[in-house]
Amino acid sequence: MIDEVRRQEPSKRLFFALDCPPAQRKAIAQWRAELGLRSGKPVPADNFHLTLLFLGAVPLAQIHGVCEAAGSVRIPGETLRIALDRLQVWHRPGVLSLAPEQAPPALLRLVYALEQAMLPFGFDEPTHEFRPHLTLAREYRAPEPEARTPPEFFLRAERFALFESHKGRYRVLQDWPLI
């Protein structure tokens, strides 16, 4: 019933994520270029981020409440530092990504807190396990590429944001401190 109502109302396609700073976007894009990819569609560097929770189509009338609920989420006393040190291919969805070898516990707590904060809005808990990653290419249908230099990027986040996805571009609607 909730999904049916959502389809009929004006909505925005939203997700929570950690933004990637411009200098880091540039460094990751340069590293990706060195891979010499012959498959997939590269994600524009301006869209690099680490998704925390995908909400999908959110009715315009709910966005204010979603933002208020997100504003109550905190991971006390911790700046997130996530190592993006592993290149991986997800064959089924056709994604080439950078991911941490091990997700920091604070990141997992943040994702869980966001999931819980969104439950009153009718967003179901995800049916799959959270796998932190930064997407480098979509529609990727090749083996994992050989990297001349291993990925060694560190995403440092003091804030998380609510993004809107519109026509292949992502825009921050609002952001909140983690501390």
C-alpha positions as CSV (number, residue, x, y, z in Angstrom):
1,M,0.0,0.0,0.0
2,I,2.8,2.5,0.9
3,D,4.6,1.7,-2.3
4,E,1.4,2.3,-4.3
5,V,0.9,5.7,-2.7
6,R,4.5,6.6,-3.3
7,R,4.2,5.9,-7.0
8,Q,1.3,8.3,-7.3
9,E,2.9,11.3,-5.4
10,P,5.5,13.6,-6.7
11,S,8.8,12.3,-5.4
12,K,12.6,12.6,-5.5
13,R,15.0,9.7,-5.8
14,L,17.2,9.9,-2.6
15,F,20.0,8.2,-0.8
16,F,22.3,8.9,2.2
17,A,26.0,8.9,1.5
18,L,29.4,10.1,2.5
19,D,30.7,12.6,0.0
20,C,34.1,12.4,-1.6
21,P,36.2,15.6,-1.4
22,P,37.2,17.2,-4.8
23,A,40.9,16.4,-4.5
24,Q,40.2,12.8,-3.7
25,R,37.7,12.5,-6.6
26,K,40.5,13.7,-8.9
27,A,43.1,11.3,-7.5
28,I,40.6,8.3,-7.8
29,A,39.7,9.3,-11.3
30,Q,43.4,9.5,-12.3
31,W,44.0,6.1,-10.7
32,R,41.0,4.6,-12.6
33,A,42.3,6.1,-15.9
34,E,45.5,4.2,-15.4
35,L,43.5,0.9,-15.3
36,G,42.8,1.4,-19.0
37,L,39.2,0.1,-18.7
38,R,37.7,-1.4,-21.9
39,S,34.4,-2.3,-20.3
40,G,31.7,-0.4,-18.5
41,K,30.6,3.2,-18.2
42,P,32.8,5.2,-16.0
43,V,31.0,7.0,-13.2
44,P,31.7,10.8,-13.5
45,A,34.2,11.8,-10.8
46,D,31.7,14.4,-9.5
47,N,29.4,11.6,-8.6
48,F,32.0,9.7,-6.4
49,H,30.5,8.9,-3.0
50,L,30.0,6.0,-0.6
51,T,26.3,5.1,-0.2
52,L,25.1,4.5,3.3
53,L,21.4,3.9,2.6
54,F,19.4,4.0,-0.6
55,L,15.8,5.3,0.0
56,G,14.5,5.3,-3.6
57,A,11.5,7.5,-4.5
58,V,10.6,9.6,-1.5
59,P,7.4,11.7,-1.7
60,L,8.1,15.4,-1.5
61,A,5.8,15.6,1.6
62,Q,8.1,13.2,3.5
63,I,11.5,14.8,2.7
64,H,11.3,17.3,5.6
65,G,10.6,14.5,8.1
66,V,13.3,12.4,6.6
67,C,15.8,15.3,7.1
68,E,14.6,15.8,10.7
69,A,15.1,12.1,11.5
70,A,18.5,12.1,9.9
71,G,19.5,15.1,12.0
72,S,19.2,13.0,15.2
73,V,21.7,10.4,13.9
74,R,25.2,10.7,15.5
75,I,28.2,8.5,15.9
76,P,29.6,10.1,19.1
77,G,33.2,11.2,19.1
78,E,34.4,9.7,15.8
79,T,35.4,11.0,12.4
80,L,35.0,8.2,10.0
81,R,38.1,7.1,8.2
82,I,37.4,4.4,5.6
83,A,40.2,2.7,3.6
84,L,39.3,2.2,0.0
85,D,42.0,-0.3,-0.5
86,R,40.4,-3.1,-2.6
87,L,39.3,-3.1,-6.2
88,Q,36.4,-5.5,-6.8
89,V,34.0,-6.5,-9.5
90,W,30.3,-7.3,-8.7
91,H,29.4,-9.4,-11.7
92,R,25.7,-9.7,-11.3
93,P,25.0,-5.9,-11.2
94,G,28.0,-5.2,-13.4
95,V,29.8,-2.8,-11.0
96,L,33.5,-2.1,-10.7
97,S,34.2,-0.5,-7.3
98,L,36.7,0.4,-4.6
99,A,35.9,-1.0,-1.2
100,P,37.5,-1.3,2.2
101,E,39.1,-4.6,3.1
102,Q,37.2,-4.3,6.4
103,A,34.4,-1.8,7.1
104,P,35.1,0.3,10.2
105,P,32.6,-0.5,13.1
106,A,31.7,3.2,13.3
107,L,30.5,3.1,9.6
108,L,28.4,0.0,10.3
109,R,26.8,1.8,13.4
110,L,26.0,4.8,11.2
111,V,24.3,2.7,8.6
112,Y,22.3,0.9,11.3
113,A,21.3,4.2,12.9
114,L,20.1,5.6,9.6
115,E,18.1,2.4,8.8
116,Q,16.4,2.7,12.2
117,A,15.7,6.4,11.8
118,M,14.0,5.7,8.5
119,L,11.7,2.9,9.6
120,P,8.8,5.3,10.7
121,F,8.7,6.5,7.1
122,G,7.9,3.0,5.7
123,F,11.3,2.4,4.3
124,D,11.9,-1.3,4.8
125,E,15.1,-2.6,6.2
126,P,17.5,-3.6,3.4
127,T,17.2,-7.2,2.4
128,H,21.0,-7.4,1.7
129,E,24.0,-6.9,3.8
130,F,25.6,-3.4,3.6
131,R,28.8,-3.5,1.5
132,P,30.5,-0.1,1.6
133,H,32.0,0.8,-1.8
134,L,32.7,3.7,-4.2
135,T,31.5,2.8,-7.7
136,L,34.0,3.4,-10.4
137,A,32.1,2.0,-13.4
138,R,28.6,0.6,-14.2
139,E,27.7,-2.1,-16.8
140,Y,31.2,-3.5,-16.2
141,R,31.4,-7.0,-17.8
142,A,35.1,-7.9,-17.6
143,P,37.5,-9.6,-15.1
144,E,39.0,-7.4,-12.4
145,P,41.6,-5.2,-14.1
146,E,45.2,-5.3,-13.2
147,A,46.3,-2.2,-11.2
148,R,49.9,-1.1,-11.6
149,T,49.6,0.6,-8.1
150,P,47.3,-0.9,-5.5
151,P,44.4,1.4,-4.4
152,E,45.3,3.2,-1.2
153,F,42.6,5.9,-0.7
154,F,41.2,7.0,2.6
155,L,37.8,8.6,2.7
156,R,37.6,10.8,5.8
157,A,34.2,12.0,6.7
158,E,33.0,14.4,9.4
159,R,29.5,14.7,7.8
160,F,27.0,12.6,6.0
161,A,24.5,13.8,3.4
162,L,21.1,13.2,1.8
163,F,21.6,13.2,-2.0
164,E,19.1,13.5,-4.8
165,S,19.7,11.5,-7.9
166,H,18.4,13.2,-11.0
167,K,19.2,12.5,-14.6
168,G,22.5,10.8,-13.8
169,R,23.7,13.6,-11.5
170,Y,23.8,13.7,-7.7
171,R,23.1,16.8,-5.6
172,V,23.4,17.2,-1.8
173,L,20.1,18.3,-0.3
174,Q,21.3,18.5,3.2
175,D,24.1,17.3,5.4
176,W,24.7,16.6,9.0
177,P,27.8,16.3,11.3
178,L,28.7,12.9,12.5
179,I,30.2,14.1,15.8
